[in-house]
Amino acid sequence: MQSAKRQGKKLINRSRSWIDPLARMGYVAKGIVYMMIGIMAVRFAFGERNQPGDFSSVLLKLFSEPFGRILLASLTIGLIGYGLWCLIQAVMDTENKGTNVFGIFIRIFYAGVGVIYLAIAWDAIQLLTNTSTIKEGDRPERQLTAELFALSAWTRWIAIVAGLGFLGFCIYEIRRVYVEGIEILRPEGRKQIIDVIAMHIGQIGITARALLFALIGIFLAWSGITFDPNKVRGISGALLELRRQTHGTYWLIAMALGLGAYGIYMWVLAWRRRIQPL
């Protein structure tokens, strides 16, 4: 087993020439996605959009712009790069999470994120090739949950556990940003002033995204408890619910700025992060 792992790591190391740019393109693409979601949320808060944005909104927005196919194709390459990098992190344990229960859980999470971003890239490919349509909002998530609940009443526990998993991830992320400090950047070398500023931007961004995912997790768990798929909320739905709260416009703007900060944090990672295949 160890010999196979060593051979695998040697193979990955020989492939570093393409893994490094692949990962960096992925961070750039992810930063663009979150920056655009943040901008759409601000525009929704000021009444310039009918609803907040999500991943699908980003794809559709880029596709509708002048030279939209080129823009969307470029983003798609980056999304594929990020998805593959997440899978490499999971399989090769590039972040040294280990093989204990917690480490395995984190590596499975990396793999799950990779699959999600590859799925988003596939949606973009279908849009580019005119082989499918993309729907904004929470309808796809609700439809998937409804199909799951239709299998058996016991499937509600999948939604509950998944929702609690979202909450657990959020707690882990918020704790991580303040425990790790500058290491959330995984920087190559040190650029003291730049790294300190980037660290604080990253802390704001990671916290905002964690809180957004916590809302998604709460709604997902509640859908399981009530056995009602219509309770599910995706990114767009969670932002919409935030807007409906007391002083919701201010909360939504704060969240939007936080998501924008997360986008900037991703761009910093593309520039400064150590990419370690070994």
ZADREN-953868 format. One line per field, with one value per residue: residue number from 1; residue in one letter; z, x, y of N, C-alpha, C, CB in turn. Coordinates in steps of 0.1 Angstrom, whole numbers, always signed. Each point is the difference from the previous one (the first is absolute). Last residue first. Glycine has a CB too. Layout:
<pts>
k	(NUM, ...) $
r	(A, ...) $
n_up	(Z, ...) $
n_east	(X, ...) $
n_north	(Y, ...) $
ca_up	(Z, ...) $
ca_east	(X, ...) $
ca_north	(Y, ...) $
c_up	(Z, ...) $
c_east	(X, ...) $
c_north	(Y, ...) $
cb_up	(Z, ...) $
cb_east	(X, ...) $
cb_north	(Y, ...) $
</pts>
This chain:
<pts>
k	(278, 277, 276, 275, 274, 273, 272, 271, 270, 269, 268, 267, 266, 265, 264, 263, 262, 261, 260, 259, 258, 257, 256, 255, 254, 253, 252, 251, 250, 249, 248, 247, 246, 245, 244, 243, 242, 241, 240, 239, 238, 237, 236, 235, 234, 233, 232, 231, 230, 229, 228, 227, 226, 225, 224, 223, 222, 221, 220, 219, 218, 217, 216, 215, 214, 213, 212, 211, 210, 209, 208, 207, 206, 205, 204, 203, 202, 201, 200, 199, 198, 197, 196, 195, 194, 193, 192, 191, 190, 189, 188, 187, 186, 185, 184, 183, 182, 181, 180, 179, 178, 177, 176, 175, 174, 173, 172, 171, 170, 169, 168, 167, 166, 165, 164, 163, 162, 161, 160, 159, 158, 157, 156, 155, 154, 153, 152, 151, 150, 149, 148, 147, 146, 145, 144, 143, 142, 141, 140, 139, 138, 137, 136, 135, 134, 133, 132, 131, 130, 129, 128, 127, 126, 125, 124, 123, 122, 121, 120, 119, 118, 117, 116, 115, 114, 113, 112, 111, 110, 109, 108, 107, 106, 105, 104, 103, 102, 101, 100, 99, 98, 97, 96, 95, 94, 93, 92, 91, 90, 89, 88, 87, 86, 85, 84, 83, 82, 81, 80, 79, 78, 77, 76, 75, 74, 73, 72, 71, 70, 69, 68, 67, 66, 65, 64, 63, 62, 61, 60, 59, 58, 57, 56, 55, 54, 53, 52, 51, 50, 49, 48, 47, 46, 45, 44, 43, 42, 41, 40, 39, 38, 37, 36, 35, 34, 33, 32, 31, 30, 29, 28, 27, 26, 25, 24, 23, 22, 21, 20, 19, 18, 17, 16, 15, 14, 13, 12, 11, 10, 9, 8, 7, 6, 5, 4, 3, 2, 1) $
r	(L, P, Q, I, R, R, R, W, A, L, V, W, M, Y, I, G, Y, A, G, L, G, L, A, M, A, I, L, W, Y, T, G, H, T, Q, R, R, L, E, L, L, A, G, S, I, G, R, V, K, N, P, D, F, T, I, G, S, W, A, L, F, I, G, I, L, A, F, L, L, A, R, A, T, I, G, I, Q, G, I, H, M, A, I, V, D, I, I, Q, K, R, G, E, P, R, L, I, E, I, G, E, V, Y, V, R, R, I, E, Y, I, C, F, G, L, F, G, L, G, A, V, I, A, I, W, R, T, W, A, S, L, A, F, L, E, A, T, L, Q, R, E, P, R, D, G, E, K, I, T, S, T, N, T, L, L, Q, I, A, D, W, A, I, A, L, Y, I, V, G, V, G, A, Y, F, I, R, I, F, I, G, F, V, N, T, G, K, N, E, T, D, M, V, A, Q, I, L, C, W, L, G, Y, G, I, L, G, I, T, L, S, A, L, L, I, R, G, F, P, E, S, F, L, K, L, L, V, S, S, F, D, G, P, Q, N, R, E, G, F, A, F, R, V, A, M, I, G, I, M, M, Y, V, I, G, K, A, V, Y, G, M, R, A, L, P, D, I, W, S, R, S, R, N, I, L, K, K, G, Q, R, K, A, S, Q, M) $
n_up	(-39, -21, +29, -23, +42, -22, -19, -43, +8, +48, -14, -32, +38, +29, -37, +0, +49, -5, -32, +34, +34, -31, -7, +48, +6, -37, +20, +45, -20, -25, +40, +38, -2, -51, -47, -9, +26, -25, -41, +18, +10, -44, -22, +28, +15, +43, +2, +18, -42, +13, +52, +28, +30, +7, -48, -6, +45, -17, -42, +27, +31, -38, -24, +43, +7, -47, +12, +43, -27, -35, +37, +24, -44, -11, +46, +3, -48, +10, +42, -29, -37, +35, +21, -46, -14, +43, -1, -41, +17, -39, -3, +43, +12, +22, +38, +17, +14, +30, +5, +38, -25, -40, +26, +30, -41, -23, +40, +8, -49, +0, +40, -23, -42, +28, +20, -48, -10, +42, -12, -49, +13, +36, -35, -23, +34, -25, -54, -42, +2, +30, -39, -32, +34, +6, -49, -2, +39, -22, -45, +21, +29, -48, -44, -30, -45, -42, -28, -45, -12, +24, +31, +25, -3, +9, +34, +15, -5, +24, +32, -2, +2, +37, +18, -10, +19, +36, +2, -4, +33, +26, -7, +14, +37, +8, -7, +29, +30, -5, -24, -44, -5, -31, -22, -41, -31, +10, -47, +8, +23, -20, -42, +8, +12, -39, -26, +20, -5, -46, -8, +20, -26, -39, +13, +7, -45, -15, +24, -21, -43, +5, +18, -27, +18, +38, -2, +11, +37, +13, -10, +24, +34, +0, +2, +37, +13, +3, +26, -38, -22, +9, +13, +43, +24, +13, -46, -9, +43, -13, -46, +22, +31, -39, -26, +40, +5, -50, -2, +41, -21, -42, +28, +28, -44, -21, +41, -5, -50, +7, +37, -23, -42, +28, +37, -22, +23, +42, -16, -13, +42, +23, -26, +10, +46, -3, -22, +34, +34, -22) $
n_east	(+35, -32, -7, -10, +5, -31, +15, -26, -32, +1, -4, -34, -18, +7, -20, -36, +1, -1, -37, -18, +10, -18, -37, +0, +3, -32, -26, +8, -10, -37, -13, -5, -36, +3, -12, +47, +9, -37, +22, +44, -22, -24, +42, +26, -49, -35, -33, -44, -17, +18, -18, +16, +20, +43, +13, -15, +19, +41, -7, -14, +38, +29, -16, +5, +43, +10, -11, +25, +34, -4, +2, +35, +23, -8, +12, +37, +11, -2, +25, +29, +1, +11, +31, +13, +4, +22, +25, +0, +27, -4, -46, -41, -36, -23, -15, +46, -10, -43, -27, -28, -23, -3, -5, -36, -22, +14, -11, -41, -7, +13, -29, -33, +10, +1, -41, -14, +21, -19, -42, +5, +15, -33, -32, +11, -27, -39, +23, -8, -28, +35, +31, -34, -10, +49, +4, -41, +18, +45, -22, -33, +27, +22, +23, +2, +32, -21, +39, +18, +11, +43, -3, -38, +19, +43, -23, -23, +44, +19, -37, +11, +48, -14, -28, +35, +33, -32, -6, +49, +4, -37, +23, +40, -28, -18, +45, +17, -39, +7, +56, +23, +11, +0, +43, -25, +16, -18, -13, -50, -11, +36, -6, -49, +11, +31, -36, -31, +34, +11, -48, -6, +41, -19, -45, +20, +20, -43, -23, +34, +0, -49, -4, +24, -47, -31, -32, +38, +13, -49, -7, +42, -11, -47, +16, +30, -35, -10, -51, -43, -3, +42, -10, -23, +41, -6, -2, +39, +18, -15, +17, +41, -1, -11, +34, +29, -15, +7, +40, +16, -14, +22, +38, -2, -5, +34, +25, -16, +10, +41, +10, -19, +24, +42, -13, -7, +41, -24, -39, +33, +24, -44, -12, +44, -8, -47, +17, +36, -34, -29) $
n_north	(+166, +32, +46, +43, +36, +47, +43, -6, -36, +9, +47, -15, -27, +41, +26, -35, +0, +49, -7, -31, +36, +34, -32, -9, +49, +5, -37, +20, +44, -22, -28, +27, -41, -34, +2, +7, -41, -22, +21, -14, -43, +2, +13, -33, -33, -13, -44, +8, -18, -43, -7, -32, +34, -26, -3, +47, +10, -23, +27, +40, -10, -13, +40, +25, -24, +8, +47, -6, -24, +34, +34, -27, -8, +49, +15, -34, +9, +48, -11, -30, +33, +33, -34, -15, +48, +11, -46, -33, -46, -42, -26, +2, -31, +37, -25, +2, +46, -26, -40, +17, +36, -30, -43, +17, +17, -43, -28, +27, -2, -48, -6, +28, -26, -41, +16, +5, -44, -17, +25, -10, -45, -1, +11, -41, -22, +14, -10, +30, +40, +18, -7, +17, +35, +5, -1, +28, +26, -1, +8, +34, +29, +27, -8, -49, -4, -33, -34, +11, +44, -5, +39, -17, -46, +21, +27, -41, -23, +39, -6, -49, +12, +31, -39, -33, +33, +9, -50, -4, +37, -22, -43, +25, +18, -46, -19, +37, -7, -50, +0, -3, +57, +36, +13, +12, -36, -45, -7, -4, +44, +27, -25, +6, +47, +0, -22, +34, +36, -18, -7, +45, +15, -24, +17, +44, -7, -20, +36, +32, -25, -6, +47, +30, +21, -37, -36, -29, +30, +2, -48, -9, +34, -15, -46, +15, +48, +55, +14, +20, +46, +42, +47, +0, -12, -48, -17, +30, -17, -46, +9, +18, -40, -29, +26, -5, -47, -4, +29, -23, -42, +18, +17, -42, -24, +26, -11, -47, +2, +28, -36, -40, +11, +2, -29, -42, -9, +12, -25, -35, +7, +2, -41, -19, +16, -16, -42, -1, +12, -35) $
ca_up	(+9, -4, +4, -7, -3, +7, +11, -1, -14, +0, +7, -9, -10, +7, +1, -14, -2, +7, -9, -12, +4, +1, -14, -5, +7, -5, -13, +2, +6, -11, -10, -5, +5, +15, +6, -3, +8, +14, +0, -1, +13, +10, -3, +3, -5, -6, -4, +10, -3, -8, -9, -11, -4, +12, +4, -11, +3, +11, -4, -8, +8, +8, -9, -3, +12, -1, -10, +5, +9, -7, -7, +10, +5, -11, -2, +12, +0, -10, +5, +11, -6, -6, +11, +6, -9, +0, +12, -3, +9, +5, -4, -9, -4, -14, -9, -7, -14, -2, -9, +6, +11, -4, -7, +9, +8, -8, -2, +13, +3, -8, +5, +12, -4, -6, +12, +5, -9, +2, +13, +0, -8, +9, +7, -7, +7, +11, +13, +1, -6, +10, +11, -5, -2, +14, +4, -8, +5, +13, -1, -5, +8, +12, +12, +7, +14, +6, +11, +2, -2, -12, -12, -4, -6, -13, -9, -4, -10, -13, -5, -5, -13, -10, -2, -8, -13, -6, -2, -12, -12, -3, -8, -14, -8, -2, -11, -12, -4, -4, +12, -2, +7, +9, +12, +11, -2, +14, +3, -2, +7, +14, +3, +0, +12, +11, +0, +3, +14, +8, -2, +9, +14, +2, +1, +14, +8, -2, +7, +15, +3, -1, +11, +1, -12, -2, -7, -13, -9, -2, -10, -13, -5, -4, -13, -10, +4, -9, +1, +10, +6, -4, -14, -9, -5, +11, +5, -10, +3, +13, -2, -7, +9, +9, -7, -2, +13, +3, -9, +5, +12, -4, -7, +10, +8, -8, +1, +13, +1, -7, +6, +12, -4, -11, +6, -7, -14, +0, +1, -13, -10, +2, -5, -14, -3, +3, -10, -12, +1, +0) $
ca_east	(+5, -5, +9, -7, +9, -1, +9, +13, +5, +5, +13, +10, +3, +8, +14, +5, +4, +13, +10, +2, +8, +13, +5, +3, +12, +12, +3, +6, +14, +8, +6, +12, +1, +1, -14, -6, +8, -5, -14, +2, +5, -11, -9, +6, +14, +4, +14, +8, -1, +11, -6, -2, -14, -8, -1, -8, -14, -3, +1, -12, -12, -1, -4, -14, -8, -2, -9, -13, -4, -4, -13, -10, -3, -7, -14, -9, -4, -10, -12, -5, -7, -12, -9, -6, -10, -11, -6, -1, -7, +8, +14, +8, +10, +5, -11, +1, +6, +6, +11, +10, +6, +6, +13, +11, +1, +6, +14, +7, +1, +10, +13, +2, +3, +14, +9, -2, +7, +14, +3, -1, +11, +12, +0, +10, +13, +0, -3, +5, -10, -11, +6, +2, -13, -4, +8, -4, -13, +3, +8, -8, +1, -8, +4, -10, +4, -3, -9, -6, -14, -3, +9, -5, -13, +3, +5, -11, -8, +7, -3, -14, +0, +5, -9, -11, +4, +1, -13, -5, +7, -5, -12, +4, +4, -12, -7, +7, -1, -14, -9, -10, +2, -11, +4, -1, +10, +2, +14, +6, -7, +2, +14, +1, -6, +9, +11, -6, -2, +12, +5, -9, +3, +14, -2, -4, +11, +9, -5, +0, +15, +5, -4, +10, +8, +8, -8, -4, +12, +4, -9, +2, +13, -1, -7, +10, +7, +6, +15, +4, -12, -3, +4, -11, -3, -3, -13, -10, -1, -7, -14, -5, +0, -12, -12, +0, -5, -14, -9, -1, -8, -14, -5, -3, -12, -11, +0, -5, -14, -9, +1, -9, -14, +0, -2, -10, +5, +11, -6, -7, +11, +5, -10, +1, +13, -2, -9, +8, +9, -8) $
ca_north	(-10, -13, -11, -11, -11, -13, -2, +7, -3, -13, +1, +6, -10, -10, +6, +0, -13, -2, +6, -9, -12, +4, +2, -13, -5, +7, -5, -13, +2, +7, -10, +6, +14, +2, +1, +13, +10, -1, +5, +14, +4, +0, +11, +13, +1, +12, +1, +8, +15, +4, +9, -9, +2, -1, -14, -7, +2, -8, -14, -2, +0, -12, -11, +2, -4, -14, -3, +3, -10, -12, +2, +1, -14, -8, +6, -3, -15, -1, +6, -9, -11, +6, +4, -12, -5, +10, +3, +14, +10, +11, -3, +8, -9, +4, -2, -13, +2, +13, -1, -8, +8, +13, -1, -2, +13, +11, -3, +2, +14, +6, -4, +8, +14, +0, +1, +14, +9, -2, +5, +14, +4, +1, +13, +9, +0, +10, -6, -14, -9, -3, -8, -13, -6, -4, -11, -11, -5, -6, -13, -11, -12, -1, +7, +7, +2, +14, +0, -13, +1, -9, +4, +13, -2, -6, +10, +9, -8, +1, +14, +1, -7, +9, +11, -5, -2, +13, +5, -7, +5, +13, -3, -3, +12, +8, -6, +2, +14, +3, -2, -11, -13, -2, -8, +9, +11, +6, +0, -13, -11, +3, -4, -14, -5, +3, -10, -13, +0, +0, -14, -8, +2, -6, -14, -3, +2, -11, -11, +2, +0, -14, -8, -10, +0, +12, +10, -5, +0, +14, +7, -6, +5, +14, +0, -5, -12, -9, -1, -10, -6, -14, +0, -1, +13, +8, -4, +5, +15, +2, -2, +11, +12, -2, +3, +14, +5, -4, +7, +13, +0, -2, +12, +10, -4, +4, +15, +4, -5, +9, +13, +1, +3, +10, +14, +8, +1, +9, +13, +3, +3, +14, +9, +1, +7, +14, +6, +1, +11, +12) $
c_up	(+14, +9, -4, +2, -6, -4, +5, +10, -1, -14, +1, +6, -10, -10, +6, -1, -15, -2, +6, -10, -11, +5, +1, -14, -5, +6, -6, -14, +1, +5, -11, -10, -4, +3, +15, +6, -3, +9, +14, +0, +0, +14, +11, -2, +3, -5, -6, -4, +11, -3, -9, -12, -12, -3, +12, +4, -11, +3, +11, -5, -8, +9, +7, -9, -2, +12, -1, -11, +6, +9, -7, -7, +10, +5, -10, -2, +12, -1, -10, +5, +10, -6, -5, +12, +7, -9, +0, +11, -7, +9, +4, -3, -9, -5, -14, -8, -8, -15, -4, -9, +8, +11, -3, -7, +11, +8, -8, -2, +12, +3, -8, +6, +12, -5, -4, +13, +5, -8, +2, +14, +0, -9, +8, +6, -7, +8, +10, +12, +1, -6, +10, +10, -5, -1, +13, +4, -8, +6, +13, -2, -6, +6, +12, +12, +7, +15, +5, +12, +2, -3, -12, -13, -5, -7, -14, -10, -4, -11, -13, -5, -5, -14, -11, -3, -10, -14, -7, -4, -12, -12, -3, -8, -14, -9, -3, -12, -13, -5, -5, +13, -3, +7, +11, +13, +12, -1, +14, +5, -1, +8, +15, +3, +1, +14, +11, +1, +5, +15, +8, +0, +9, +14, +2, +1, +15, +8, -2, +7, +15, +4, -1, +11, +1, -15, -4, -8, -14, -9, -2, -11, -14, -6, -6, -14, -11, +6, -10, +1, +10, +6, -6, -15, -10, -3, +12, +4, -9, +3, +12, -3, -7, +10, +8, -7, -1, +13, +4, -9, +6, +12, -4, -6, +10, +8, -9, +1, +13, +0, -8, +6, +12, -4, -10, +4, -8, -14, +0, +1, -13, -10, +2, -6, -16, -4, +1, -11, -13, +0) $
c_east	(-6, +5, -6, +9, -8, +11, +1, +11, +14, +5, +6, +13, +11, +4, +9, +14, +5, +5, +14, +10, +3, +10, +15, +6, +4, +13, +13, +4, +7, +15, +8, +7, +13, +0, +0, -13, -6, +7, -6, -14, +2, +5, -11, -10, +6, +15, +3, +14, +7, -1, +12, -6, -4, -15, -9, -1, -9, -15, -4, +0, -13, -12, -1, -5, -15, -7, -3, -11, -14, -5, -5, -14, -12, -3, -7, -14, -9, -5, -11, -13, -6, -8, -13, -9, -7, -11, -13, -9, +0, -9, +9, +14, +10, +9, +3, -13, +0, +5, +7, +13, +11, +6, +6, +14, +11, +2, +6, +15, +7, +1, +11, +14, +3, +4, +14, +9, +0, +8, +15, +4, +1, +12, +13, +0, +10, +13, -1, -4, +5, -10, -11, +6, +2, -13, -4, +9, -5, -13, +2, +8, -8, +1, -9, +6, -11, +4, -2, -9, -7, -15, -4, +7, -6, -14, +3, +4, -13, -8, +7, -4, -15, +1, +5, -10, -11, +5, -1, -14, -5, +6, -7, -12, +3, +3, -13, -7, +6, -2, -14, -8, -12, +0, -10, +4, +0, +10, +3, +14, +8, -6, +3, +14, +1, -6, +10, +10, -6, -2, +13, +5, -7, +4, +13, -2, -3, +13, +10, -4, +1, +15, +5, -2, +12, +6, +8, -8, -4, +12, +4, -8, +2, +13, -1, -7, +9, +6, +5, +15, +4, -12, -1, +3, -11, -5, -4, -14, -10, -1, -8, -15, -6, -1, -12, -13, -1, -5, -15, -9, -2, -9, -14, -5, -3, -13, -12, -2, -7, -14, -8, +0, -10, -14, +0, -2, -10, +5, +11, -6, -6, +11, +5, -10, +1, +12, -2, -8, +8, +9) $
c_north	(+2, -11, -14, -12, -11, -10, -14, -6, +6, -4, -14, +0, +4, -12, -10, +5, -2, -14, -1, +6, -10, -11, +4, +1, -13, -5, +7, -6, -13, +1, +6, -9, +6, +14, +2, +2, +14, +11, +0, +8, +15, +5, +1, +12, +13, -2, +14, +2, +8, +15, +5, +8, -8, +1, -2, -15, -7, +1, -10, -15, -3, -1, -13, -11, +1, -5, -15, -2, +3, -11, -12, +2, +0, -14, -9, +5, -3, -15, -1, +6, -10, -12, +5, +3, -12, -6, +8, +6, +14, +10, +12, -6, +7, -11, +3, -3, -12, +1, +14, +0, -8, +7, +14, +0, -2, +13, +12, -2, +3, +15, +6, -4, +8, +14, +0, +2, +14, +9, -1, +6, +15, +4, +1, +14, +9, +1, +11, -6, -14, -10, -4, -10, -14, -8, -5, -12, -13, -6, -7, -13, -12, -14, -3, +7, +8, -1, +14, -1, -13, -1, -8, +4, +13, -2, -5, +10, +8, -8, +2, +14, +0, -6, +10, +11, -5, -1, +14, +4, -7, +7, +13, -4, -3, +12, +8, -6, +2, +14, +4, -2, -10, -14, -1, -7, +10, +11, +6, -1, -13, -12, +3, -5, -15, -5, +2, -11, -14, -1, -1, -15, -8, +1, -8, -15, -3, +2, -12, -13, +2, -1, -14, -10, -10, +0, +13, +11, -3, +1, +14, +7, -6, +6, +14, +1, -5, -13, -10, +0, -10, -5, -14, -1, +0, +14, +9, -3, +6, +14, +2, -1, +12, +11, -2, +4, +16, +7, -3, +9, +14, +0, -1, +13, +10, -3, +5, +15, +5, -4, +10, +15, +2, +4, +11, +14, +8, +2, +10, +14, +4, +3, +15, +10, +1, +8, +15, +6, +2, +13) $
cb_up	(-14, -23, +19, -17, +19, +2, +6, -8, -9, +18, +14, -11, +2, +22, +1, -8, +17, +17, -8, +3, +23, +5, -8, +14, +20, -4, -4, +20, +12, -9, +5, +22, +19, +2, -18, -22, -1, -3, -24, -12, +3, -13, -25, -7, -18, +16, -4, +17, -11, -10, +15, +15, +9, +14, -9, -18, +11, +9, -17, -7, +15, -1, -19, +2, +14, -13, -13, +15, +6, -18, -3, +17, -4, -17, +5, +14, -12, -13, +15, +6, -19, -5, +14, -8, -20, +4, +10, -26, +21, -20, -19, +9, +2, +6, +19, +17, +10, +24, -9, +11, +2, -18, -10, +14, -4, -20, -1, +12, -12, -18, +7, +5, -19, -6, +14, -9, -19, +6, +9, -17, -15, +15, +1, -21, +7, +2, -6, -13, -16, +10, -3, -22, -4, +10, -13, -19, +7, +4, -20, -12, +19, -10, -15, -7, -5, -17, +7, -11, -16, +6, +16, +24, +15, +9, +20, +23, +10, +12, +23, +17, +6, +18, +24, +10, +10, +22, +19, +7, +14, +24, +12, +9, +21, +22, +7, +13, +24, +17, +17, -17, +17, -13, -5, -11, -24, +11, -25, -20, -4, -4, -23, -17, -1, -13, -25, -10, -1, -19, -23, -4, -6, -24, -15, +2, -16, -23, -2, -3, -22, -19, +2, -9, -5, +25, +13, +9, +19, +23, +8, +11, +23, +18, +7, +17, +15, -13, +25, -5, -21, -3, +4, +17, +5, +12, -8, -18, +6, +8, -18, -11, +13, -2, -21, -1, +12, -11, -19, +8, +5, -19, -9, +14, -4, -21, +5, +11, -14, -15, +7, +5, -21, -7, +20, -3, +2, +23, +13, -3, +11, +25, +6, +0, +21, +19, -1, +7, +25, +12) $
cb_east	(+21, +0, +9, -12, +16, -25, -4, -13, -24, -17, -8, -18, -24, -11, -9, -23, -17, -6, -17, -23, -10, -9, -24, -18, -8, -15, -25, -14, -8, -21, -20, +3, -16, +13, -7, +12, +21, -6, -3, +22, +11, -10, +5, +22, -6, -15, +0, -15, -22, +1, -19, -3, +1, +19, +23, +8, +6, +23, +18, +0, +12, +25, +11, +3, +20, +21, +8, +11, +24, +16, +7, +16, +24, +12, +8, +21, +21, +10, +13, +23, +16, +11, +20, +20, +14, +15, +22, +2, +6, +15, -8, -12, -17, -2, -15, +16, +14, +6, -11, -17, -22, -17, -8, -16, -24, -11, -5, -20, -21, -5, -10, -25, -15, -3, -17, -23, -6, -4, -22, -18, -3, -10, -25, -3, -5, -24, +11, +20, -7, +3, +22, +4, -11, +12, +19, -7, -6, +18, +11, -14, +2, -16, +10, -17, +25, -19, +8, +20, +4, +20, +18, -5, -3, +21, +10, -10, +9, +22, -2, -6, +20, +13, -7, +3, +23, +5, -7, +14, +20, -5, -3, +22, +9, -10, +9, +21, -1, -7, +18, +16, +13, -14, +23, -18, -3, -6, +5, -14, -22, -1, +7, -19, -16, +9, -3, -21, -4, +11, -11, -20, +6, +6, -20, -11, +8, -9, -24, -5, +6, -17, -20, +16, -7, +5, -19, -1, +15, -8, -18, +5, +9, -17, -13, +11, -20, +6, -1, -20, -12, +25, +15, -12, +23, +18, +4, +17, +24, +8, +5, +23, +19, +3, +12, +25, +10, +5, +18, +23, +8, +8, +23, +18, +5, +13, +25, +11, +6, +19, +23, +5, +5, +22, +12, -11, +12, +6, -19, -5, +15, -6, -18, +7, +11, -15, -12, +13, +1, -18) $
cb_north	(-2, +8, +14, +14, +6, +4, +23, +21, +0, -6, +19, +14, -9, +6, +23, +3, -8, +17, +16, -9, +3, +23, +6, -10, +13, +20, -6, -4, +21, +12, -13, +12, -5, -21, -15, +0, -14, -25, -7, -4, -22, -18, -3, -10, -16, +14, -25, -9, -5, -22, +6, -20, +23, +10, -3, +17, +22, +2, +6, +24, +17, +0, +11, +25, +7, -2, +21, +17, -3, +6, +24, +9, -6, +13, +23, +2, -5, +19, +15, -7, +2, +22, +5, -13, +7, +19, -2, -4, -14, -2, -15, +20, -19, +24, +5, -8, +18, +2, -20, -15, +12, +1, -22, -14, +5, -10, -25, -7, +3, -17, -21, +1, -2, -24, -12, +1, -15, -24, -8, -1, -20, -18, +1, -14, -23, -4, -22, +6, +18, +23, +12, +10, +22, +20, +10, +15, +24, +16, +10, +17, +15, +16, +18, -16, -2, +5, -22, -9, +19, -13, +6, +7, -19, -11, +11, -3, -21, +2, +8, -18, -14, +11, -2, -23, -5, +10, -14, -19, +5, +3, -21, -8, +10, -8, -23, +0, +7, -17, +5, -10, +12, +16, +7, +13, -2, -21, +1, -3, +11, +25, +6, -1, +20, +20, -2, +7, +25, +13, -3, +16, +23, +5, +3, +22, +18, -2, +8, +25, +9, -4, +14, +17, +24, +1, -9, -23, -6, +5, -15, -22, +1, +3, -21, -15, -6, +20, +6, -14, +3, -4, +19, +12, +8, -13, -24, -2, +1, -21, -16, +3, -9, -25, -6, +2, -20, -23, +0, -2, -24, -14, +4, -10, -23, -4, +1, -20, -20, +6, -5, -25, -12, -8, -9, -22, -22, -7, -9, -24, -16, -2, -17, -24, -8, -5, -22, -20, -3, -13) $
</pts>
